[in-house]
């Protein structure tokens, strides 16, 4: 049980020099930023009818007295004194302003406003304070606006600006054991999670499961987060406008987390909500909130954490914002992220102030940092008293540094891929210089899932992004970056009235592979990073207006970008051109001498692709080519064998392809060595739904095997060579325990050079299926003496060819190194279970499917795991039914027989195809 309270505490301002954020020693914080010469007192008159509205101290002090605040004209005196050391130690940060007589009171409140000193950098919340005896009392109605702190009062007195650093206290783990001589404090630390909660890898539930395991071992364990929870992850964040990520982070129940630069992405209201966490202390030590309700911003500047017998001090730092060019803003003046949240970039001054204020109250000082490894090392080197830095922001993988002064700086892995585990063992005699044990854990290696977190994430995804992985369209090819930029330009043209586009392909972040394309795929292609914060993403599309002459200049300026242009450009005409945000807002950096007449946002690139993809599917077209989708035609190129008829075992259930024994030497080995019987009769495992007739095949020599004669037309990239480029094989396979430690041939595309050519697909000793080329290409993990439905989907191409492997209906992996070329394309036949080097063993085949096209992921999934019978109902609308279910607002165009059926759920608007 943890006790959490909030408090405000004074800080210590030193008159000695403090170190700058860049590691230098020349910058100083002075207690007297104004003219040290005391001005003469000012005599002022308050009128009964007009009150008083006056600017004093060269505009640094404003006094407003409303009419009728006094019963008769009244004299008062204003005097200023510069800030002295004694008051600086009491958190006063401005000069001191005296209004007399102090006995004068007003029937209506008067307003005083004091300018925040230009060189103020130390964070904290700012209030107007009134001197009371030897101390100061803050005025609760204080507010900050336009560089001034203002408050309403009803009596005169002595006023100044006072800083109060908001803090928190937590007690975590068992209470102190007074008999113990040593105690461990353990940190489970992650950072830069970037909304990776929606992934099938279940990263969040694995991380939480590991934390739970550690907590059971070490009760004094803190769960910490180094910031950047938002952006670049699941599309659920975009569809929920940030809410899904906030909920997922809070479901993790961290103990301490710091606000990162990406966490400002969704604006002030979302940031306020994000800061309010029932479990975690949220730290933002270089952020000052200036909104009307100060309590709404729950992030604090400092936390005191009691962990058994050890008292930790923790503060947190946030790095600079980024601009629409996807670059950090390092040059002065560095702006704030969003309105109402004033940032200080003098990190070292703030850190020194915090350490100096609190170091006597704690045993060990921790900076939870989102500054990056370089600044973390600078800070821990130059700010005496920082013991441990738990970092984030670098995205360079994990690192561990011990500095000369004994401070330790740790940078974790990013994108939820790794977990940092740090144990400090304190000698309770002095609690200094604990021994440190450090390790990193790959998240994928954590087999356990925390069920509560998994349920929470599943519910969040189901509520905000139920169709994140629904097939929206089919990509026929593996588009290059320039080809993907072309599709994006066509998507922009579909959604807006642009007449041209000029798009930088380097802004493509991840290319999708052939086959089904989903919302997640579109978002991965253009991860949204709202830069500057609370504005469209840096790779969103904008429309600009230019003359034809300028349009030609733009084309010439960027010859390597993708260009979509009208056939005939008139120099004096105007054109609407689609650009990525950075180029649209900074023409001088990209286009020599070109000025834009109008600049307007179109939409995020991923969303434009989503809408365009639905439209293409509604037209029975691939997303990336003008070829017609197979799912819109009668499927006469799929053949299925179930081996149920022992008298005619090789006869297909349906389909045009022919299965036979491969026997070029005519030895008649096939009928002699191949057995057809039931699983029960063969003494092997039944299926979940019962026994079945299966083929028991033998170990095959290079001149033995099964041969599928295709009888399906050529397609894809090698169609002009008469080859089937895109195709699918599905098999129900059972391998005995014997022989599991060797590679076993599955498929061989070359039916001519079979004596010298190696097989093209194998199962490896771990039970993975595939083929290695320049890199590993085996996917999945199956066990012997178990039935598995294995599917291979090929998209062969001269470049950018891929294959996919599915195990029991689920995608196991994609070989996407671009090497799946005509070696894997088929001519008129394909061989099964044979290899030139005798890498074959006996096994069992329950069912077989060959399709002369690439089946979609939903089609593979619909077949599920191995069952007594493989059924694939030839349907013309597998993909389209998904579109019907999830996208009922998609438009219809160019009616045809298939579209007439589609009109039952699409609306009646028609649009022309943008090719």
Secondary structure as UniProt FT lines:
FT   STRAND          3..9
FT   TURN            21..22
FT   STRAND          42..47
FT   TURN            48..50
FT   STRAND          51..56
FT   TURN            57..60
FT   STRAND          61..65
FT   TURN            67..68
FT   STRAND          74..81
FT   HELIX           85..88
FT   TURN            89..91
FT   STRAND          96..100
FT   TURN            102..103
FT   STRAND          105..115
FT   TURN            118..119
FT   STRAND          125..132
FT   TURN            133..134
FT   STRAND          135..138
FT   TURN            140..141
FT   STRAND          143..145
FT   TURN            146..147
FT   STRAND          148..155
FT   STRAND          158..172
FT   TURN            178..179
FT   STRAND          182..190
FT   TURN            194..197
FT   TURN            200..201
FT   HELIX           203..217
FT   STRAND          221..225
FT   HELIX           236..240
FT   TURN            241..242
FT   HELIX           243..252
FT   STRAND          256..258
FT   HELIX           261..264
FT   TURN            265..266
FT   HELIX           268..275
FT   STRAND          281..283
FT   TURN            285..286
FT   STRAND          287..289
FT   HELIX           294..296
FT   STRAND          302..307
FT   TURN            308..309
FT   STRAND          310..318
FT   TURN            324..325
FT   TURN            339..340
FT   STRAND          341..343
FT   HELIX           347..358
FT   HELIX           359..361
FT   STRAND          364..370
FT   HELIX           373..382
FT   TURN            384..385
FT   STRAND          388..390
FT   STRAND          399..402
FT   TURN            404..405
FT   STRAND          408..411
FT   TURN            415..416
FT   STRAND          418..427
FT   TURN            428..430
FT   STRAND          435..442
FT   HELIX           443..445
FT   HELIX           451..464
FT   TURN            466..469
FT   STRAND          473..475
FT   HELIX           481..495
FT   STRAND          500..503
FT   HELIX           505..507
FT   STRAND          515..517
FT   HELIX           519..525
FT   TURN            533..534
FT   TURN            538..539
FT   STRAND          541..547
FT   HELIX           548..557
FT   TURN            558..560
FT   STRAND          562..564
FT   TURN            571..572
FT   STRAND          574..580
FT   HELIX           581..585
FT   HELIX           587..590
FT   TURN            592..593
FT   STRAND          599..603
FT   HELIX           605..618
FT   TURN            619..620
FT   HELIX           630..632
FT   STRAND          638..641
FT   HELIX           646..648
FT   TURN            649..650
FT   STRAND          658..662
FT   TURN            664..665
FT   HELIX           669..673
FT   STRAND          675..678
FT   HELIX           679..682
FT   TURN            688..689
FT   STRAND          693..697
FT   TURN            702..703
FT   STRAND          705..709
FT   HELIX           716..721
FT   STRAND          726..734
FT   TURN            738..741
FT   STRAND          744..748
FT   TURN            754..756
FT   STRAND          761..763
FT   TURN            765..766
FT   STRAND          769..770
FT   STRAND          778..779
FT   TURN            784..785
FT   STRAND          788..795
FT   STRAND          802..807
FT   TURN            808..809
FT   STRAND          810..815
FT   TURN            822..823
FT   STRAND          829..832
FT   TURN            836..837
FT   STRAND          843..851
FT   HELIX           857..863
FT   HELIX           878..886
FT   TURN            888..889
FT   HELIX           897..902
FT   TURN            903..905
//
